[in-house]
Amino acid sequence: MKKMDEIQSSPASDLISKRITELGDWRGETLGKLRQFIKEADPDVVEEWKWMGTPVWSHDGIICTGESYKDKVKLTFLKGASLKDPAPLFNSSLDGNVRRAIDIHEGEEVDESAFKALVRQAIALNSSGKSKPAKKAKS
């Protein structure tokens, strides 16, 4: 119980930093880099720690979550289906009506400018209060 109390009283940014350090491999490096991109895209972003240990970035609502698995780092945009993704970065959770995710595997890089554009779009969408799916580009 003491460990849970310590976690609940720690600032979310400290918990996220601790997670990145504890990973100690390419996953921590990747999560740290994506965190940096999010903060650069939105200096006012709020970092949260939810659902028993998930890093969350918010601005007028959740932008995305950052999870680490054995073989990937996953950034899930809660309203991703409503965002335009011309790069395209989204490569996971593509069948849902709301969420979209970016799975990054060891050795893969994320296009920094395209990622920051997605973050800014998510913030704009949160601020507008709308969540209609983005129109798909005609082929």
The first five atom37 places (N, CA, C, CB, O) and aatype in JSON, in Angstrom:
{
  "aatype": [12, 11, 11, 12, 3, 6, 9, 5, 15, 15, 14, 0, 15, 3, 10, 9, 15, 11, 1, 9, 16, 6, 10, 7, 3, 17, 1, 7, 6, 16, 10, 7, 11, 10, 1, 5, 13, 9, 11, 6, 0, 3, 14, 3, 19, 19, 6, 6, 17, 11, 17, 12, 7, 16, 14, 19, 17, 15, 8, 3, 7, 9, 9, 4, 16, 7, 6, 15, 18, 11, 3, 11, 19, 11, 10, 16, 13, 10, 11, 7, 0, 15, 10, 11, 3, 14, 0, 14, 10, 13, 2, 15, 15, 10, 3, 7, 2, 19, 1, 1, 0, 9, 3, 9, 8, 6, 7, 6, 6, 19, 3, 6, 15, 0, 13, 11, 0, 10, 19, 1, 5, 0, 9, 0, 10, 2, 15, 15, 7, 11, 15, 11, 14, 0, 11, 11, 0, 11, 15],
  "atom_mask": [
    [1, 1, 1, 1, 1],
    [1, 1, 1, 1, 1],
    [1, 1, 1, 1, 1],
    [1, 1, 1, 1, 1],
    [1, 1, 1, 1, 1],
    [1, 1, 1, 1, 1],
    [1, 1, 1, 1, 1],
    [1, 1, 1, 1, 1],
    [1, 1, 1, 1, 1],
    [1, 1, 1, 1, 1],
    [1, 1, 1, 1, 1],
    [1, 1, 1, 1, 1],
    [1, 1, 1, 1, 1],
    [1, 1, 1, 1, 1],
    [1, 1, 1, 1, 1],
    [1, 1, 1, 1, 1],
    [1, 1, 1, 1, 1],
    [1, 1, 1, 1, 1],
    [1, 1, 1, 1, 1],
    [1, 1, 1, 1, 1],
    [1, 1, 1, 1, 1],
    [1, 1, 1, 1, 1],
    [1, 1, 1, 1, 1],
    [1, 1, 1, 0, 1],
    [1, 1, 1, 1, 1],
    [1, 1, 1, 1, 1],
    [1, 1, 1, 1, 1],
    [1, 1, 1, 0, 1],
    [1, 1, 1, 1, 1],
    [1, 1, 1, 1, 1],
    [1, 1, 1, 1, 1],
    [1, 1, 1, 0, 1],
    [1, 1, 1, 1, 1],
    [1, 1, 1, 1, 1],
    [1, 1, 1, 1, 1],
    [1, 1, 1, 1, 1],
    [1, 1, 1, 1, 1],
    [1, 1, 1, 1, 1],
    [1, 1, 1, 1, 1],
    [1, 1, 1, 1, 1],
    [1, 1, 1, 1, 1],
    [1, 1, 1, 1, 1],
    [1, 1, 1, 1, 1],
    [1, 1, 1, 1, 1],
    [1, 1, 1, 1, 1],
    [1, 1, 1, 1, 1],
    [1, 1, 1, 1, 1],
    [1, 1, 1, 1, 1],
    [1, 1, 1, 1, 1],
    [1, 1, 1, 1, 1],
    [1, 1, 1, 1, 1],
    [1, 1, 1, 1, 1],
    [1, 1, 1, 0, 1],
    [1, 1, 1, 1, 1],
    [1, 1, 1, 1, 1],
    [1, 1, 1, 1, 1],
    [1, 1, 1, 1, 1],
    [1, 1, 1, 1, 1],
    [1, 1, 1, 1, 1],
    [1, 1, 1, 1, 1],
    [1, 1, 1, 0, 1],
    [1, 1, 1, 1, 1],
    [1, 1, 1, 1, 1],
    [1, 1, 1, 1, 1],
    [1, 1, 1, 1, 1],
    [1, 1, 1, 0, 1],
    [1, 1, 1, 1, 1],
    [1, 1, 1, 1, 1],
    [1, 1, 1, 1, 1],
    [1, 1, 1, 1, 1],
    [1, 1, 1, 1, 1],
    [1, 1, 1, 1, 1],
    [1, 1, 1, 1, 1],
    [1, 1, 1, 1, 1],
    [1, 1, 1, 1, 1],
    [1, 1, 1, 1, 1],
    [1, 1, 1, 1, 1],
    [1, 1, 1, 1, 1],
    [1, 1, 1, 1, 1],
    [1, 1, 1, 0, 1],
    [1, 1, 1, 1, 1],
    [1, 1, 1, 1, 1],
    [1, 1, 1, 1, 1],
    [1, 1, 1, 1, 1],
    [1, 1, 1, 1, 1],
    [1, 1, 1, 1, 1],
    [1, 1, 1, 1, 1],
    [1, 1, 1, 1, 1],
    [1, 1, 1, 1, 1],
    [1, 1, 1, 1, 1],
    [1, 1, 1, 1, 1],
    [1, 1, 1, 1, 1],
    [1, 1, 1, 1, 1],
    [1, 1, 1, 1, 1],
    [1, 1, 1, 1, 1],
    [1, 1, 1, 0, 1],
    [1, 1, 1, 1, 1],
    [1, 1, 1, 1, 1],
    [1, 1, 1, 1, 1],
    [1, 1, 1, 1, 1],
    [1, 1, 1, 1, 1],
    [1, 1, 1, 1, 1],
    [1, 1, 1, 1, 1],
    [1, 1, 1, 1, 1],
    [1, 1, 1, 1, 1],
    [1, 1, 1, 1, 1],
    [1, 1, 1, 0, 1],
    [1, 1, 1, 1, 1],
    [1, 1, 1, 1, 1],
    [1, 1, 1, 1, 1],
    [1, 1, 1, 1, 1],
    [1, 1, 1, 1, 1],
    [1, 1, 1, 1, 1],
    [1, 1, 1, 1, 1],
    [1, 1, 1, 1, 1],
    [1, 1, 1, 1, 1],
    [1, 1, 1, 1, 1],
    [1, 1, 1, 1, 1],
    [1, 1, 1, 1, 1],
    [1, 1, 1, 1, 1],
    [1, 1, 1, 1, 1],
    [1, 1, 1, 1, 1],
    [1, 1, 1, 1, 1],
    [1, 1, 1, 1, 1],
    [1, 1, 1, 1, 1],
    [1, 1, 1, 1, 1],
    [1, 1, 1, 1, 1],
    [1, 1, 1, 1, 1],
    [1, 1, 1, 0, 1],
    [1, 1, 1, 1, 1],
    [1, 1, 1, 1, 1],
    [1, 1, 1, 1, 1],
    [1, 1, 1, 1, 1],
    [1, 1, 1, 1, 1],
    [1, 1, 1, 1, 1],
    [1, 1, 1, 1, 1],
    [1, 1, 1, 1, 1],
    [1, 1, 1, 1, 1],
    [1, 1, 1, 1, 1]
  ],
  "atom_positions": [
    [[0.82, -1.2, 0.0], [0.0, 0.0, 0.0], [0.87, 1.26, 0.0], [-0.94, 0.0, 1.21], [0.51, 2.26, -0.62]],
    [[2.01, 1.21, 0.7], [2.9, 2.35, 0.77], [3.41, 2.75, -0.62], [4.07, 2.05, 1.71], [3.47, 3.93, -0.94]],
    [[3.78, 1.77, -1.44], [4.27, 2.03, -2.79], [3.2, 2.75, -3.62], [4.69, 0.7, -3.48], [3.52, 3.69, -4.34]],
    [[1.94, 2.32, -3.52], [0.85, 2.94, -4.26], [0.65, 4.39, -3.8], [-0.46, 2.14, -4.08], [0.4, 5.27, -4.62]],
    [[0.76, 4.64, -2.49], [0.63, 6.0, -1.97], [1.75, 6.89, -2.51], [0.66, 5.99, -0.44], [1.5, 8.05, -2.85]],
    [[2.97, 6.36, -2.58], [4.1, 7.12, -3.13], [3.85, 7.47, -4.58], [5.4, 6.33, -3.0], [4.09, 8.61, -4.99]],
    [[3.36, 6.52, -5.35], [3.08, 6.76, -6.76], [2.01, 7.83, -6.91], [2.63, 5.45, -7.45], [2.15, 8.74, -7.73]],
    [[0.94, 7.73, -6.13], [-0.16, 8.68, -6.26], [0.25, 10.09, -5.85], [-1.33, 8.23, -5.42], [-0.35, 11.06, -6.33]],
    [[1.25, 10.24, -4.97], [1.66, 11.56, -4.52], [2.77, 12.16, -5.39], [2.12, 11.5, -3.08], [3.08, 13.34, -5.25]],
    [[3.36, 11.38, -6.27], [4.44, 11.87, -7.14], [3.86, 12.62, -8.33], [5.33, 10.71, -7.61], [2.82, 12.23, -8.87]],
    [[4.53, 13.71, -8.75], [4.06, 14.41, -9.96], [4.15, 13.49, -11.18], [4.9, 15.7, -10.2], [5.07, 12.68, -11.29]],
    [[3.18, 13.61, -12.07], [3.14, 12.75, -13.26], [4.41, 12.88, -14.08], [1.92, 13.11, -14.12], [4.9, 11.88, -14.61]],
    [[4.94, 14.09, -14.2], [6.16, 14.26, -15.01], [7.32, 13.45, -14.42], [6.54, 15.75, -15.1], [8.14, 12.92, -15.17]],
    [[7.39, 13.37, -13.09], [8.44, 12.55, -12.46], [8.23, 11.07, -12.75], [8.47, 12.79, -10.94], [9.19, 10.34, -13.0]],
    [[6.99, 10.63, -12.7], [6.68, 9.23, -12.97], [6.99, 8.85, -14.42], [5.2, 8.94, -12.65], [7.48, 7.76, -14.69]],
    [[6.71, 9.76, -15.33], [7.02, 9.5, -16.74], [8.53, 9.44, -16.94], [6.4, 10.6, -17.66], [9.03, 8.56, -17.63]],
    [[9.24, 10.37, -16.33], [10.71, 10.35, -16.42], [11.26, 9.05, -15.85], [11.32, 11.56, -15.67], [12.18, 8.45, -16.41]],
    [[10.71, 8.61, -14.73], [11.15, 7.37, -14.1], [10.89, 6.18, -15.01], [10.44, 7.17, -12.74], [11.74, 5.3, -15.13]],
    [[9.72, 6.14, -15.67], [9.4, 5.06, -16.6], [10.4, 5.01, -17.74], [7.98, 5.24, -17.16], [10.89, 3.94, -18.1]],
    [[10.71, 6.17, -18.3], [11.66, 6.25, -19.41], [13.02, 5.7, -18.98], [11.8, 7.71, -19.91], [13.64, 4.93, -19.71]],
    [[13.46, 6.09, -17.8], [14.74, 5.62, -17.27], [14.71, 4.12, -16.99], [15.11, 6.38, -16.0], [15.66, 3.41, -17.31]],
    [[13.62, 3.64, -16.38], [13.51, 2.21, -16.04], [13.53, 1.32, -17.27], [12.23, 1.97, -15.25], [14.04, 0.2, -17.21]],
    [[12.98, 1.79, -18.37], [12.99, 0.98, -19.59], [14.42, 0.69, -20.0], [12.22, 1.68, -20.74], [14.74, -0.43, -20.39]],
    [[15.28, 1.69, -19.92], [16.7, 1.5, -20.09], [17.18, 0.98, -21.43], [0.0, 0.0, 0.0], [18.33, 0.55, -21.54]],
    [[16.34, 1.01, -22.44], [16.75, 0.53, -23.75], [16.16, 1.43, -24.82], [16.31, -0.94, -23.97], [15.78, 2.57, -24.54]],
    [[16.08, 0.94, -26.04], [15.57, 1.73, -27.16], [14.15, 2.23, -26.9], [15.61, 0.9, -28.43], [13.76, 3.28, -27.4]],
    [[13.37, 1.46, -26.11], [11.99, 1.88, -25.83], [11.96, 3.16, -24.99], [11.22, 0.76, -25.1], [11.17, 4.06, -25.25]],
    [[12.83, 3.23, -23.98], [12.92, 4.43, -23.17], [13.4, 5.62, -23.98], [0.0, 0.0, 0.0], [12.89, 6.73, -23.85]],
    [[14.39, 5.37, -24.82], [14.91, 6.42, -25.69], [13.81, 6.93, -26.63], [16.12, 5.9, -26.51], [13.65, 8.14, -26.82]],
    [[13.05, 6.0, -27.21], [11.98, 6.37, -28.13], [10.87, 7.14, -27.42], [11.4, 5.12, -28.81], [10.42, 8.17, -27.9]],
    [[10.43, 6.63, -26.27], [9.38, 7.31, -25.5], [9.85, 8.7, -25.08], [8.98, 6.48, -24.26], [9.07, 9.65, -25.11]],
    [[11.11, 8.81, -24.69], [11.66, 10.11, -24.31], [11.69, 11.09, -25.46], [0.0, 0.0, 0.0], [11.39, 12.28, -25.29]],
    [[12.05, 10.61, -26.63], [12.1, 11.47, -27.82], [10.69, 11.94, -28.2], [12.75, 10.72, -29.0], [10.5, 13.11, -28.53]],
    [[9.71, 11.03, -28.15], [8.34, 11.41, -28.49], [7.77, 12.39, -27.46], [7.45, 10.15, -28.57], [7.04, 13.31, -27.81]],
    [[8.13, 12.18, -26.2], [7.72, 13.11, -25.15], [8.28, 14.5, -25.46], [8.2, 12.62, -23.75], [7.57, 15.5, -25.34]],
    [[9.53, 14.56, -25.85], [10.16, 15.83, -26.21], [9.43, 16.49, -27.37], [11.64, 15.62, -26.56], [9.18, 17.69, -27.34]],
    [[9.09, 15.71, -28.4], [8.36, 16.25, -29.55], [7.01, 16.84, -29.11], [8.14, 15.16, -30.62], [6.61, 17.91, -29.57]],
    [[6.31, 16.13, -28.22], [5.01, 16.6, -27.74], [5.18, 17.93, -27.01], [4.36, 15.56, -26.8], [4.42, 18.86, -27.24]],
    [[6.18, 18.02, -26.14], [6.42, 19.25, -25.38], [6.85, 20.4, -26.29], [7.49, 19.01, -24.31], [6.51, 21.55, -26.04]],
    [[7.59, 20.09, -27.34], [7.98, 21.13, -28.3], [6.78, 21.6, -29.11], [9.09, 20.61, -29.23], [6.68, 22.78, -29.44]],
    [[5.9, 20.68, -29.45], [4.69, 21.04, -30.21], [3.73, 21.85, -29.35], [3.99, 19.77, -30.73], [2.99, 22.7, -29.86]],
    [[3.73, 21.59, -28.05], [2.83, 22.3, -27.13], [3.51, 22.49, -25.78], [1.5, 21.52, -26.96], [3.44, 21.62, -24.92]],
    [[4.16, 23.63, -25.58], [4.82, 23.89, -24.3], [3.86, 23.88, -23.11], [5.53, 25.21, -24.35], [4.29, 23.76, -21.96]],
    [[2.55, 24.02, -23.36], [1.56, 24.03, -22.29], [0.92, 22.67, -22.04], [0.49, 25.03, -22.6], [-0.04, 22.56, -21.29]],
    [[1.46, 21.63, -22.66], [0.89, 20.29, -22.5], [0.92, 19.9, -21.02], [1.65, 19.26, -23.37], [1.84, 20.27, -20.29]],
    [[-0.08, 19.15, -20.61], [-0.16, 18.64, -19.24], [0.18, 17.16, -19.28], [-1.57, 18.89, -18.61], [-0.41, 16.4, -20.05]],
    [[1.12, 16.75, -18.44], [1.47, 15.34, -18.34], [0.68, 14.72, -17.19], [3.01, 15.16, -18.12], [0.57, 15.29, -16.11]],
    [[0.13, 13.55, -17.47], [-0.66, 12.85, -16.46], [-0.19, 11.4, -16.39], [-2.18, 12.92, -16.79], [0.47, 10.89, -17.29]],
    [[-0.55, 10.75, -15.3], [-0.22, 9.34, -15.06], [-1.54, 8.66, -14.73], [0.86, 9.16, -13.89], [-2.08, 8.86, -13.65]],
    [[-2.05, 7.86, -15.65], [-3.39, 7.27, -15.48], [-3.35, 5.76, -15.62], [-4.36, 7.86, -16.51], [-2.35, 5.17, -16.04]],
    [[-4.45, 5.16, -15.25], [-4.7, 3.74, -15.5], [-3.55, 2.86, -15.01], [-4.93, 3.49, -16.97], [-3.04, 2.02, -15.75]],
    [[-3.16, 3.05, -13.78], [-2.14, 2.2, -13.15], [-0.8, 2.25, -13.88], [-2.63, 0.77, -13.09], [-0.09, 1.24, -13.94]],
    [[-0.45, 3.4, -14.42], [0.9, 3.54, -14.97], [1.02, 3.84, -16.44], [0.0, 0.0, 0.0], [1.95, 3.35, -17.08]],
    [[0.12, 4.62, -17.0], [0.21, 4.99, -18.41], [0.49, 6.48, -18.52], [-1.09, 4.61, -19.16], [-0.28, 7.29, -18.01]],
    [[1.59, 6.85, -19.19], [1.84, 8.27, -19.45], [0.76, 8.82, -20.39], [3.26, 8.47, -20.05], [0.4, 8.19, -21.39]],
    [[0.25, 10.01, -20.05], [-0.81, 10.64, -20.83], [-0.44, 12.11, -21.02], [-2.2, 10.5, -20.14], [0.03, 12.76, -20.09]],
    [[-0.66, 12.62, -22.23], [-0.43, 14.02, -22.51], [-1.77, 14.65, -22.89], [0.63, 14.22, -23.64], [-2.5, 14.12, -23.73]],
    [[-2.09, 15.78, -22.25], [-3.4, 16.41, -22.43], [-3.28, 17.92, -22.67], [-4.27, 16.16, -21.21], [-2.33, 18.58, -22.24]],
    [[-4.27, 18.42, -23.36], [-4.48, 19.86, -23.53], [-5.93, 20.01, -23.95], [-3.48, 20.5, -24.59], [-6.29, 19.69, -25.08]],
    [[-6.75, 20.5, -23.05], [-8.2, 20.58, -23.27], [-8.8, 19.2, -23.54], [-8.52, 21.53, -24.45], [-9.78, 19.08, -24.26]],
    [[-8.21, 18.18, -22.98], [-8.6, 16.78, -23.19], [-7.35, 15.98, -23.54], [0.0, 0.0, 0.0], [-6.29, 16.55, -23.79]],
    [[-7.48, 14.68, -23.55], [-6.33, 13.83, -23.83], [-5.91, 13.95, -25.29], [-6.64, 12.35, -23.48], [-6.73, 13.87, -26.2]],
    [[-4.61, 14.16, -25.49], [-4.02, 14.16, -26.83], [-3.68, 12.71, -27.18], [-2.74, 15.09, -26.91], [-4.18, 12.16, -28.16]],
    [[-2.81, 12.12, -26.34], [-2.39, 10.75, -26.6], [-1.83, 10.1, -25.33], [-1.34, 10.71, -27.72], [-1.52, 10.77, -24.35]],
    [[-1.72, 8.79, -25.4], [-1.11, 8.01, -24.34], [0.18, 7.42, -24.9], [-2.07, 6.89, -23.81], [0.33, 7.27, -26.11]],
    [[1.1, 7.08, -24.02], [2.35, 6.47, -24.45], [2.6, 5.19, -23.67], [0.0, 0.0, 0.0], [2.82, 5.22, -22.46]],
    [[2.58, 4.09, -24.37], [2.76, 2.8, -23.72], [3.98, 2.09, -24.29], [1.51, 1.93, -23.88], [4.33, 2.28, -25.46]],
    [[4.6, 1.29, -23.46], [5.75, 0.51, -23.92], [5.45, -0.97, -23.74], [7.04, 0.91, -23.14], [4.93, -1.41, -22.71]],
    [[5.79, -1.72, -24.76], [5.62, -3.17, -24.77], [6.97, -3.79, -25.06], [4.55, -3.62, -25.83], [7.94, -3.07, -25.32]],
    [[7.05, -5.08, -25.02], [8.31, -5.79, -25.25], [8.93, -5.43, -26.6], [8.1, -7.3, -25.16], [10.14, -5.27, -26.72]],
    [[8.07, -5.31, -27.63], [8.58, -5.12, -28.99], [8.23, -3.78, -29.63], [8.07, -6.21, -29.84], [8.51, -3.57, -30.81]],
    [[7.6, -2.87, -28.86], [7.21, -1.6, -29.47], [6.88, -0.54, -28.41], [6.0, -1.8, -30.38], [6.67, -0.83, -27.24]],
    [[6.86, 0.69, -28.89], [6.31, 1.81, -28.14], [5.08, 2.23, -28.92], [7.36, 3.01, -27.98], [5.12, 2.37, -30.14]],
    [[3.97, 2.42, -28.21], [2.69, 2.74, -28.86], [2.2, 4.09, -28.35], [1.63, 1.61, -28.59], [2.04, 4.3, -27.15]],
    [[1.95, 5.0, -29.31], [1.32, 6.27, -28.99], [-0.09, 6.21, -29.54], [2.12, 7.48, -29.58], [-0.29, 6.13, -30.75]],
    [[-1.08, 6.26, -28.64], [-2.47, 6.18, -29.06], [-3.12, 7.55, -28.93], [-3.24, 5.14, -28.21], [-3.17, 8.14, -27.85]],
    [[-3.6, 8.05, -30.06], [-4.31, 9.33, -30.1], [-5.79, 9.02, -29.93], [-4.04, 10.12, -31.45], [-6.39, 8.33, -30.75]],
    [[-6.38, 9.53, -28.85], [-7.74, 9.16, -28.51], [-8.77, 9.59, -29.56], [-8.11, 9.75, -27.19], [-9.79, 8.93, -29.71]],
    [[-8.51, 10.67, -30.28], [-9.41, 11.11, -31.34], [-8.71, 11.03, -32.7], [-9.9, 12.56, -31.07], [-8.98, 11.83, -33.6]],
    [[-7.82, 10.08, -32.83], [-6.99, 9.97, -34.03], [-7.74, 9.81, -35.33], [0.0, 0.0, 0.0], [-7.28, 10.27, -36.37]],
    [[-8.91, 9.15, -35.3], [-9.69, 8.96, -36.53], [-10.19, 10.28, -37.08], [-10.87, 8.02, -36.26], [-10.58, 10.36, -38.25]],
    [[-10.19, 11.32, -36.25], [-10.66, 12.64, -36.68], [-9.53, 13.53, -37.19], [-11.37, 13.33, -35.54], [-9.76, 14.67, -37.59]],
    [[-8.32, 13.01, -37.18], [-7.16, 13.8, -37.59], [-6.73, 13.44, -39.01], [-6.0, 13.61, -36.61], [-6.82, 12.29, -39.43]],
    [[-6.25, 14.44, -39.73], [-5.66, 14.19, -41.04], [-4.25, 13.67, -40.81], [-5.66, 15.48, -41.95], [-3.52, 14.19, -39.97]],
    [[-3.88, 12.66, -41.55], [-2.58, 12.01, -41.37], [-1.9, 11.81, -42.72], [-2.73, 10.65, -40.64], [-1.76, 10.68, -43.18]],
    [[-1.48, 12.91, -43.36], [-0.92, 12.79, -44.7], [0.43, 12.08, -44.78], [-0.79, 14.13, -45.3], [0.84, 11.66, -45.86]],
    [[1.15, 11.94, -43.65], [2.51, 11.38, -43.69], [2.59, 9.94, -44.2], [3.1, 11.43, -42.32], [3.56, 9.7, -44.92]],
    [[1.77, 8.98, -43.97], [0.93, 8.74, -42.79], [1.75, 8.12, -41.66], [-0.26, 7.82, -43.16], [2.66, 7.32, -41.89]],
    [[1.41, 8.51, -40.45], [2.08, 7.97, -39.27], [1.28, 6.85, -38.62], [2.33, 9.08, -38.27], [1.85, 5.89, -38.11]],
    [[-0.04, 6.98, -38.63], [-0.86, 5.97, -37.97], [-0.69, 4.62, -38.67], [-2.36, 6.39, -37.95], [-0.86, 4.52, -39.89]],
    [[-0.36, 3.59, -37.9], [-0.16, 2.26, -38.46], [-0.78, 1.17, -37.6], [1.31, 1.99, -38.64], [-0.51, -0.01, -37.8]],
    [[-1.62, 1.57, -36.63], [-2.23, 0.62, -35.71], [-3.59, 1.15, -35.26], [-1.31, 0.35, -34.5], [-3.83, 2.36, -35.28]],
    [[-4.47, 0.25, -34.85], [-5.82, 0.62, -34.41], [-6.55, 1.38, -35.51], [-5.76, 1.47, -33.12], [-7.25, 2.36, -35.23]],
    [[-6.39, 0.94, -36.74], [-6.96, 1.66, -37.89], [-8.41, 1.34, -38.15], [-6.16, 1.35, -39.11], [-9.07, 2.05, -38.92]],
    [[-8.93, 0.29, -37.54], [-10.31, -0.12, -37.81], [-11.34, 0.56, -36.93], [-10.43, -1.59, -37.64], [-12.53, 0.5, -37.23]],
    [[-10.92, 1.21, -35.86], [-11.87, 1.83, -34.94], [-12.42, 3.13, -35.48], [0.0, 0.0, 0.0], [-11.9, 3.7, -36.44]],
    [[-13.47, 3.6, -34.85], [-14.11, 4.84, -35.26], [-13.54, 6.07, -34.57], [-15.57, 4.76, -34.99], [-13.83, 7.19, -34.97]],
    [[-12.72, 5.87, -33.54], [-12.24, 7.01, -32.77], [-10.72, 7.05, -32.66], [-12.85, 6.98, -31.39], [-10.1, 8.02, -33.09]],
    [[-10.12, 6.02, -32.11], [-8.68, 6.01, -31.84], [-7.86, 5.63, -33.07], [-8.37, 5.06, -30.7], [-8.32, 4.95, -33.98]],
    [[-6.6, 6.1, -33.04], [-5.59, 5.68, -33.98], [-4.28, 5.62, -33.2], [-5.5, 6.65, -35.23], [-4.09, 6.37, -32.25]],
    [[-3.39, 4.74, -33.62], [-2.13, 4.61, -32.9], [-0.95, 4.56, -33.85], [-2.14, 3.36, -32.03], [-1.07, 4.25, -35.03]],
    [[0.21, 4.88, -33.28], [1.48, 4.77, -33.98], [2.31, 3.76, -33.19], [2.22, 6.18, -34.1], [2.64, 4.0, -32.03]],
    [[2.64, 2.65, -33.82], [3.51, 1.65, -33.22], [4.92, 1.88, -33.76], [3.02, 0.18, -33.52], [5.13, 1.91, -34.97]],
    [[5.87, 2.03, -32.85], [7.26, 2.22, -33.23], [8.06, 1.03, -32.74], [7.83, 3.56, -32.67], [8.06, 0.72, -31.54]],
    [[8.73, 0.36, -33.65], [9.55, -0.81, -33.31], [11.02, -0.4, -33.28], [9.32, -1.97, -34.32], [11.38, 0.66, -33.78]],
    [[11.84, -1.23, -32.7], [13.27, -0.94, -32.58], [13.85, -0.59, -33.95], [14.01, -2.14, -31.96], [13.63, -1.3, -34.93]],
    [[14.61, 0.5, -33.99], [15.27, 0.93, -35.21], [14.43, 1.85, -36.09], [0.0, 0.0, 0.0], [14.95, 2.44, -37.03]],
    [[13.14, 1.99, -35.78], [12.28, 2.86, -36.57], [12.34, 4.29, -36.04], [10.82, 2.35, -36.56], [12.51, 4.52, -34.84]],
    [[12.2, 5.23, -36.95], [12.17, 6.64, -36.59], [10.79, 7.19, -36.9], [13.28, 7.44, -37.35], [10.09, 6.69, -37.78]],
    [[10.41, 8.22, -36.19], [9.14, 8.91, -36.43], [9.45, 10.26, -37.05], [8.3, 9.07, -35.1], [10.35, 10.97, -36.58]],
    [[8.73, 10.61, -38.08], [8.89, 11.9, -38.74], [8.5, 13.0, -37.74], [8.03, 11.99, -40.06], [7.32, 13.16, -37.41]],
    [[9.49, 13.74, -37.27], [9.27, 14.73, -36.22], [8.23, 15.77, -36.61], [10.57, 15.41, -35.88], [7.31, 16.05, -35.83]],
    [[8.35, 16.36, -37.79], [7.42, 17.43, -38.16], [6.01, 16.89, -38.35], [7.88, 18.12, -39.44], [5.04, 17.56, -37.97]],
    [[5.86, 15.7, -38.93], [4.53, 15.11, -39.1], [3.92, 14.76, -37.74], [4.61, 13.85, -40.0], [2.72, 14.95, -37.53]],
    [[4.74, 14.25, -36.82], [4.25, 13.91, -35.48], [3.78, 15.17, -34.74], [5.35, 13.19, -34.67], [2.71, 15.18, -34.14]],
    [[4.58, 16.21, -34.79], [4.2, 17.46, -34.13], [2.92, 18.03, -34.74], [5.34, 18.5, -34.22], [2.09, 18.6, -34.03]],
    [[2.76, 17.89, -36.05], [1.54, 18.36, -36.71], [0.32, 17.59, -36.19], [1.65, 18.2, -38.24], [-0.74, 18.18, -35.98]],
    [[0.47, 16.27, -35.98], [-0.63, 15.48, -35.4], [-0.97, 15.95, -34.0], [-0.26, 13.99, -35.38], [-2.14, 16.07, -33.64]],
    [[0.05, 16.22, -33.2], [-0.18, 16.71, -31.83], [-0.94, 18.03, -31.87], [1.17, 16.88, -31.08], [-1.9, 18.23, -31.13]],
    [[-0.5, 18.93, -32.73], [-1.17, 20.24, -32.82], [-2.61, 20.1, -33.31], [-0.4, 21.17, -33.77], [-3.51, 20.8, -32.83]],
    [[-2.84, 19.19, -34.26], [-4.21, 18.93, -34.72], [-5.08, 18.4, -33.58], [-4.2, 17.94, -35.89], [-6.22, 18.81, -33.42]],
    [[-4.52, 17.47, -32.81], [-5.27, 16.88, -31.69], [-5.66, 17.96, -30.68], [-4.44, 15.77, -30.99], [-6.77, 17.94, -30.14]],
    [[-4.76, 18.88, -30.42], [-5.04, 19.98, -29.5], [-6.13, 20.87, -30.07], [-3.77, 20.8, -29.22], [-7.06, 21.25, -29.35]],
    [[-6.03, 21.21, -31.34], [-7.04, 22.05, -31.97], [-8.41, 21.37, -31.92], [-6.66, 22.35, -33.44], [-9.42, 22.02, -31.67]],
    [[-8.43, 20.06, -32.15], [-9.68, 19.31, -32.1], [-10.25, 19.32, -30.68], [-9.47, 17.87, -32.59], [-11.44, 19.54, -30.48]],
    [[-9.4, 19.07, -29.7], [-9.85, 19.11, -28.31], [-10.41, 20.49, -27.96], [-8.7, 18.75, -27.36], [-11.43, 20.59, -27.29]],
    [[-9.74, 21.53, -28.4], [-10.14, 22.9, -28.09], [-11.44, 23.28, -28.78], [-9.05, 23.87, -28.47], [-12.2, 24.11, -28.27]],
    [[-11.71, 22.67, -29.93], [-12.93, 23.0, -30.68], [-14.15, 22.27, -30.14], [-12.74, 22.66, -32.15], [-15.29, 22.68, -30.38]],
    [[-13.91, 21.2, -29.4], [-15.01, 20.41, -28.85], [-15.65, 19.48, -29.86], [0.0, 0.0, 0.0], [-16.66, 18.86, -29.56]],
    [[-15.07, 19.37, -31.06], [-15.62, 18.5, -32.1], [-14.83, 17.21, -32.18], [-15.61, 19.21, -33.46], [-13.67, 17.16, -31.78]],
    [[-15.46, 16.16, -32.69], [-14.72, 14.89, -32.88], [-15.26, 14.11, -34.07], [-14.8, 14.03, -31.61], [-15.41, 12.89, -34.01]],
    [[-15.54, 14.82, -35.16], [-16.01, 14.15, -36.37], [-14.81, 13.57, -37.12], [-16.81, 15.14, -37.28], [-13.75, 14.19, -37.15]],
    [[-14.96, 12.4, -37.72], [-13.86, 11.8, -38.47], [-13.4, 12.71, -39.6], [-14.28, 10.44, -39.02], [-14.22, 13.36, -40.25]],
    [[-12.1, 12.75, -39.83], [-11.53, 13.52, -40.92], [-11.93, 12.9, -42.24], [-10.01, 13.6, -40.81], [-12.06, 11.68, -42.35]],
    [[-12.12, 13.75, -43.24], [-12.45, 13.23, -44.58], [-11.21, 12.57, -45.15], [-12.96, 14.35, -45.52], [-10.1, 13.09, -45.04]],
    [[-11.41, 11.42, -45.77], [-10.29, 10.71, -46.4], [-9.94, 11.38, -47.71], [-10.62, 9.22, -46.61], [-10.82, 11.83, -48.45]],
    [[-8.66, 11.44, -48.0], [-8.21, 12.03, -49.26], [-8.61, 11.11, -50.41], [-6.66, 12.26, -49.25], [-8.59, 9.88, -50.29]],
    [[-8.97, 11.73, -51.5], [-9.34, 10.94, -52.68], [-8.08, 10.43, -53.34], [-10.19, 11.79, -53.68], [-7.08, 11.15, -53.45]],
    [[-8.13, 9.18, -53.78], [-6.96, 8.57, -54.41], [-6.9, 8.92, -55.88], [-6.97, 7.05, -54.24], [-5.98, 8.5, -56.58]]
  ]
}
